[in-house]
């Protein structure tokens, strides 16, 4: 009987010790987490995740530039991220449709989803912590900086990220200094089928205005901006907008990784613009502008491309 009591005391003692260790570990573990802004909501994520699945191509650029570990990526990738085509990186679905079953079997520590995958967020979140990094085009540089620094904070690489962000901002400011003296106005259009959809400041493809301060030839109406997808009014004719600079993103070739010439998309409407008459109609690389566009690499490439096209250096 005495032996039984001693054993019970031992069990109680070690159970209590286990509870203490668990509670102590939990208290210390708060420093092992970082808080990320998940599409307007805060989420705590364990630092130094090893199996990270990245669907957002702009965020994948940050992982590449900061040499952060990546385990899984989308099935297809643009040329500037071709490093991740290697077999060591699991391919777990498309940019629009993740392979939920394969991801469940893969068991990632962290999933960085993309805006095109909104319908799958709940399914992804049930597998692992899932984060979506949005870009606020009305506050482009602050938004970009926040996204990059939050990714860097997962691995304690904020200092390296700040260096790269400063270099990027310095380059942009050199273009802004030129655009401030440039009276010409621009518009960027997305070419889909036979339609050219203009984007002004604050819009998805308003980069030349939001990041480089190039003057806009087009401002989206409140009615158009607030309309649901599929119910927007017909886009304004380009000859009516009449930009001095016209930048064209061709959606079909962006997805296929090709680039059309101006002649291949030319219409009478375009011919009637000042941009065409002065030789200032440009095709911009769709894989950079359409598929990615707001990461350390793509933003750098866009700045260089616009600077070269407009100012020759």
N, C-alpha and C positions, 0 to 999 in steps of 0.2 A: 504493500500500500504506500509506504514511504517512497519507494522507487517510482511509483506512478505519479505521486505528487511532485517529485523533483522533475520528472520529465515534463509535466504540465507547466511547471514554473519556467522551465527552459523554453518551451514552445511560446509561452506568453512573452518572455523576455525578448526572444529573437523576433517575434511578430512585432513587438513594440519598436525594436531597433529598425526593423524593415520599414515600418511606417515613418519613422524619423528620417531615415535615409531618403525615402521616396519624397517626403515633404521638402527636405533640404535640397534635393536635386531639382525639384520643381521650382523652388525659390530661385536657385541659381540659374535655371534654364532660361529665364526671361532675357538675360543678356545674350543668349544664343539665338535670339530671334530678331528679325528686322520687320518694320512695319512698311508695307507697300500700299500705294494708292491704287486700288483695284476698281477702275472705272467709277471713281467718286466715292468708293467705300474702302475703309482701311481693312487690311488683312495681314495677320502675322505669319511670317514664313521663316522656317529654320535657316540659319546661316549656312553657307557652304554646301548647298544641295549638290549631290553627285550625279543623279540621273535627272537631267533637266530636258524636257521636251519643249522646243521652241517652234511655234507655228508663225509668229509675227516676224516677218522678214526684216523690218526695221530694227527690232530688238535683237534679232540674230546678228545684225551688223555690230551691235554693241558687244555682244559675246565674242565675236571675231576680233574686233579691234582691241579689246582688253584681255584677250587670250583666256577666256573663261570656259569652263568645261561644258560641253554640249553632248547629249546622248542620243536625242531624237530630233528629227526635222521633217518638213513636208516632203512629199514624194518628188516634187519638181522644184527647182531652184533657179534663180537668175544667175547669169554668168559671174557677177561679182561675188557670189557666195558659193561658187562651184566647189570650194574646199569640202563642203558638207555632202557632196555627192558620193564621197568615199564610203565603202561598205561598213566601216566602223560606226557610222551614224545610222541608227534605225530610221526607216522611212515609215511613217505612221499615219498616212492620210494626206488629203489635199488641203490647200489653203482654205477651201470652203467646207469640206466634209472630212473631219478626222475619223480615223478608223477606231471606233470605240472599243471593239473587241480586242484588237491588237494592243491598244493602249492599256487596257485592263491587264493583259498578260505581261506587258512590259513593266508595269508597276513603277512609274516615275516618281521622283520625290517632289517635283514641281512641274506644272504645265503653264507655259506662257501662250495663251490663246491669241487669236486674231479677230478683228472686228467682223470678218466674214463668217465667223463660226458662232454667232450669237445663239443660234438655235440649239447648240450642243453644250452650252456652258454648264447647265445643271448636270449633264451626264459626265462631263470632264471633272467637275468639282467633286463628284462622288468617288472619283478614283484617286485624286491627289489635289493639294492646294492649287487653285487655278487663278491666274492673274491676267487681266487685259489692260494693256497700256494704251491709253488714248492720247491723241495730240489735239490740243486746243489751238486751232488756226488763228483765233483772235488774239492769242498770246503765245505765238509760235516758239520764240526762243526760250521763254521760261518753262513752257511745257516740255520742250525737247530736253532741256537741262534736267528737269525733275525726273523724267523717264530714265535718262542715262545714269544719273546719280543713284537712283533707286536700284537699278540693276547692279551697278558697281558695289553698292552697299552690301549686297548678298555675300560678297567675297572680300570685303574690306579694301576695295580698289578705287575709292573715291578720289584720291589724289591723282591717280593716272587718268581718270575720267575727266577731271577738271582741266588737266593739261590739254587734252584733246578737244574739249569743248571751247577752251579759250582760243586755240588755233583756228577752229571753225568760225567762231564769232569774229575774230580778227580779219579773216578772209572775207566774211560777209560785209563787214564794215568798210572794207576797201571798195567793194562794189556799191554799197550804199552812198559812199562819197561821190561816186560817178553818177548814180541815178538821181541824186539830189540836184545836180546841175543839168539833168536831161529832161527837157520838156515833153518828150514823146510819151505816149500812153500805150499800154499793152493789154492784151487779153490772152488767156490760155483756154483752149477748147479741148474737150474730149470728143474724139471722132468715133461714133458707134453706128455702124451701118451707113446710112446716108445722112445722119444728123451730126451737127457740130454743136455741142453743148458748152456754152461759155461759163467760166468760173471767175468770179471777182474776189476781192479781199474777204478773208474769213472763210472762203469755200475750200473744198477738199483740194483743189488744184490752184489755189491762190498764192502759191509759194513766192512768185516773183514780187508780189506786193507785200505779203506778210513777213517775208524773211529778208527781202532785198530793197524794199521801199520803192519799187518801180511804180510809176503812176498808173492807175487803172483807167482803161477805156470803158469798162463795164462794171456796173454795180447791180447786184441782184436785187430784185424787188422783194418786198416783204411777202407778197402773195406767193411768189415762186419759192422763196426760202422756206416758208412754212408749209407748203403743199406736201402731201404724202407722195411717196414714190409711185409713179404710174399715173398720177393725176396732175402733174406739173404742166403749166401752159407751154405751148410750143416755144422753143428757144428763139431769141431775137436774131434776125439776119445779121451776118457778119458785116455786110456792107452798111447796115444801119449802125452797128457799133463802131465801125470804121476805125480800127486800131492802127497805130503807127507800127507796132510790133505784134505779130501773131504767132503764138506758140501752139503747136498741134500735138496732142497725144493720141495715137491711134490704138484703140483698145485691142483689136484683133491681133495686131502684130506685137503688141506688148505681151500678150499671153503666149504667143508663139516664139518670142525672143528675136523677132526680126524688126527691121525699121524700114518703113516706106519712104519714098522720095516725095517731095512736095507735088511733083507732077502727077503722082498716083492718086492723090486726094484732092486735086485742084477742081474747083467748081467756078461757075460764073460769079457766084456770090463772093468768093474769095478774090477773084480777079478785080472786083470793084472796090477793094479796100486800098487805103493808102499803104498798108503794109506790103501788099503784093506789088503795087506800082513802084515802090522804092526798094524792092528786093529784100524785104524784112519778114518773110514768112518762113518759119522754122519748124521742122519736125524734131521733137525732143524724144530721147530714148524711153520707150514705154515701160521697160522692165524696171527702170529706176523710178520713174514718175508714178506709174500705175500700180505696180506690185509692191514696191517698198516706199521710198520717198521721204521718210522722216527718221532715218537712222544716221549714225556717224559717217558711214560711207556714202550713202545715197545723197545726203544733204551736201556733202563735200563735192560730189560729182555734179550735182545740179548747179551749185555756185560757179564752179569752173566752166560748165557748159554755157550758162547764161552770160557770164562775163566775156567769154570768147566770142559768142555770137553777137553781142551788142557792142562791146567795147574793144574787142580784138586782142585782149591780153588776160 
